[in-house]
Amino acid sequence: MSKHLQRDLKSMEQDLLDQSAIVEQMVYRACQALRERRTDWAQEMMDNEELVNHREVQIEEECLKMLALHQPVAVDLRRVATVLKINADLERIADLAVNIGERTFRLAADAQFRLPPQLERMGEVAISMVRDALDAFVRLDVDLARDVCRRDEEVDNLNRQVIDHLLKVMKTRPEEVDPALQVFSASRHVERIGDHATNIAEDVIYLVDGEIARHRTDGSIP
């Protein structure tokens, strides 16, 4: 590997890690704002969306430039491809955090509506998945990446519990249908954050082992 390629790869990966720090903080703040009904926190978080979008384009352009200039092969090619995919997942996670923030604004007028207790745990797990998926990337830690993939099942189970709870609320207390629907949507966004964190973890497995882990029909984690 040439010195120039090594330098550009390190710079590209550092840009990705800087992006991930912003996105992780957005998810944390979004869940916190929803729990506390703090629209100011939600707005503060949402103000970062334009920065994330701008950085996402910059990172993608750097990856494409590197492919054209250095024409990397083998593991170096996988590194660039992995950064491209993780970059897209991070941008989507930021979008989902913004969507959660929008639900906070909609719920602000219904301060008495109680959030399902499972939702807080769900947010904690999803945030830990995003953080650990990026840690796995930094450390090239396949075991940690696999652990992130396994945690997605917990998020899915919690999401189903939240939905069951909200369905009961809507059946027994029709006057709370609107806030229940807002929480239903927020829960779905948190569940999708877990899915994208899983995508990132699977990309780490691809980077290290060269095996594409997505869309496995047997449900196993390589």
C-alpha positions in Angstrom: 0.0 0.0 0.0 1.5 3.4 -1.0 2.1 6.1 1.6 -0.4 8.3 -0.2 -3.2 5.7 -0.1 -2.5 5.0 3.5 -2.7 8.7 4.3 -5.9 9.2 2.4 -7.5 6.1 4.0 -6.7 7.3 7.5 -8.1 10.8 6.7 -11.3 9.3 5.2 -11.9 7.1 8.2 -11.3 9.9 10.6 -13.9 12.0 8.8 -16.3 9.1 9.2 -15.6 8.8 12.9 -16.2 12.6 13.3 -19.5 12.2 11.5 -20.5 9.2 13.7 -19.8 11.2 16.9 -22.3 13.9 15.7 -24.9 11.3 14.7 -24.6 9.3 17.9 -25.1 12.5 19.9 -28.2 13.4 17.8 -29.8 10.0 18.6 -29.1 10.4 22.3 -30.5 13.9 22.3 -33.6 12.9 20.3 -34.5 10.1 22.7 -33.8 12.4 25.7 -35.9 15.1 24.3 -38.8 12.7 23.6 -38.7 11.4 27.1 -38.6 14.8 28.7 -40.9 16.5 26.1 -38.1 19.1 25.6 -38.7 20.8 22.3 -35.7 23.0 22.8 -33.4 19.9 23.0 -35.2 18.5 20.0 -34.6 21.6 18.0 -31.0 21.8 19.1 -30.5 18.3 17.8 -32.4 18.9 14.5 -30.2 21.9 13.7 -27.3 19.4 13.1 -29.1 17.8 10.2 -27.7 20.1 7.6 -24.2 19.6 8.9 -24.6 15.8 8.7 -25.9 16.0 5.2 -23.0 18.2 4.1 -20.4 15.9 5.6 -22.1 12.9 4.1 -21.6 14.3 0.6 -18.0 15.2 1.4 -17.1 11.8 2.6 -18.8 10.1 -0.4 -16.9 12.4 -2.8 -13.6 11.6 -1.0 -14.3 7.8 -1.4 -15.1 8.2 -5.1 -11.9 10.3 -5.6 -9.9 7.6 -3.8 -11.3 4.9 -6.0 -10.4 6.8 -9.1 -7.0 8.0 -8.0 -5.6 5.0 -6.2 -7.6 2.1 -7.7 -7.3 0.1 -4.4 -7.7 -3.6 -4.4 -8.4 -6.4 -1.9 -8.7 -5.2 1.7 -8.1 -1.6 0.8 -11.0 -1.7 -1.7 -13.2 -3.2 1.0 -12.2 -0.4 3.4 -13.4 2.2 0.9 -16.6 0.3 0.1 -17.3 -0.1 3.8 -16.8 3.6 4.5 -19.2 4.4 1.6 -21.9 2.1 3.1 -21.4 3.2 6.7 -21.5 6.8 5.6 -25.0 6.3 4.0 -26.3 4.5 7.1 -25.1 7.3 9.4 -26.9 9.9 7.3 -30.1 7.8 7.5 -29.7 7.4 11.3 -29.5 11.2 11.6 -32.7 11.5 9.5 -34.4 9.1 11.9 -33.2 11.1 14.9 -34.8 14.2 13.3 -38.0 12.3 12.8 -38.0 11.5 16.5 -37.5 15.2 17.2 -40.6 16.0 15.1 -42.6 13.6 17.2 -41.4 15.4 20.3 -42.9 18.6 18.9 -46.2 16.9 18.2 -46.3 15.4 21.7 -45.4 18.6 23.5 -49.1 19.5 23.9 -49.9 16.1 25.5 -47.6 16.2 28.5 -49.8 13.9 30.5 -49.5 11.0 28.0 -47.3 8.4 29.5 -44.7 6.8 27.3 -44.5 3.0 27.3 -41.8 2.0 29.8 -40.1 -0.2 27.1 -39.4 2.8 24.9 -36.7 4.2 27.1 -34.9 0.8 27.2 -35.3 0.5 23.4 -33.6 3.8 22.9 -30.7 2.9 25.2 -30.1 -0.4 23.3 -30.3 1.4 19.9 -27.8 4.0 21.0 -25.4 1.4 22.3 -25.7 -0.4 19.0 -24.7 2.6 17.0 -21.8 3.3 19.4 -20.5 -0.2 19.5 -20.9 -0.7 15.7 -18.5 2.2 15.1 -16.2 0.9 17.9 -16.1 -2.4 16.1 -15.2 -0.6 12.9 -12.3 1.3 14.6 -11.0 -1.8 16.3 -11.8 -4.2 13.4 -13.6 -6.3 16.1 -15.8 -8.9 14.5 -17.0 -10.3 17.9 -18.3 -6.9 18.9 -19.9 -6.5 15.5 -21.7 -9.8 15.9 -22.9 -8.8 19.3 -24.4 -5.6 17.8 -26.3 -7.8 15.3 -27.7 -10.0 18.1 -28.9 -6.9 20.0 -31.2 -6.0 17.1 -33.5 -8.8 18.2 -33.9 -7.1 21.6 -34.8 -3.8 19.9 -37.4 -5.6 17.7 -38.9 -7.3 20.7 -39.2 -4.1 22.6 -40.8 -2.4 19.6 -43.4 -5.1 19.5 -44.1 -4.6 23.2 -44.4 -0.8 22.7 -46.9 -1.3 19.8 -49.0 -3.8 21.8 -49.1 -1.3 24.7 -50.2 1.5 22.4 -52.8 -0.6 20.7 -54.4 -1.2 24.0 -54.3 2.5 24.9 -56.0 3.4 21.6 -58.7 0.8 22.1 -59.5 1.8 25.7 -58.9 5.5 25.6 -59.9 6.9 22.2 -59.1 10.4 23.3 -55.4 9.5 23.4 -55.2 8.1 19.8 -53.2 11.0 18.5 -50.4 11.0 21.0 -50.3 7.2 20.9 -49.8 7.4 17.1 -46.9 9.9 17.6 -45.2 7.5 20.0 -46.0 4.6 17.7 -44.1 6.5 15.0 -41.2 7.4 17.3 -40.8 3.7 18.3 -40.7 2.7 14.7 -37.9 5.2 14.1 -35.9 3.9 17.0 -36.3 0.4 15.7 -35.0 1.5 12.3 -32.0 3.1 14.0 -31.2 -0.4 15.4 -31.5 -1.8 11.8 -29.0 0.7 10.5 -26.6 0.0 13.4 -26.9 -3.7 12.4 -26.1 -2.8 8.8 -22.9 -1.0 10.0 -21.9 -4.0 12.1 -22.5 -6.3 9.1 -20.2 -4.0 7.1 -17.5 -4.5 9.7 -17.8 -8.3 9.3 -17.5 -7.8 5.5 -14.4 -5.6 6.0 -12.6 -8.0 8.2 -13.7 -11.4 6.8 -14.7 -10.5 3.3 -18.1 -12.1 3.8 -21.3 -10.3 3.0 -23.5 -10.8 6.1 -26.7 -9.1 5.0 -29.8 -10.9 3.9 -28.8 -14.2 5.3 -31.8 -16.5 5.0 -30.8 -18.9 7.8 -30.9 -16.1 10.4 -27.3 -16.9 11.5 -24.6 -14.4 12.2 -21.3 -15.3 10.4 
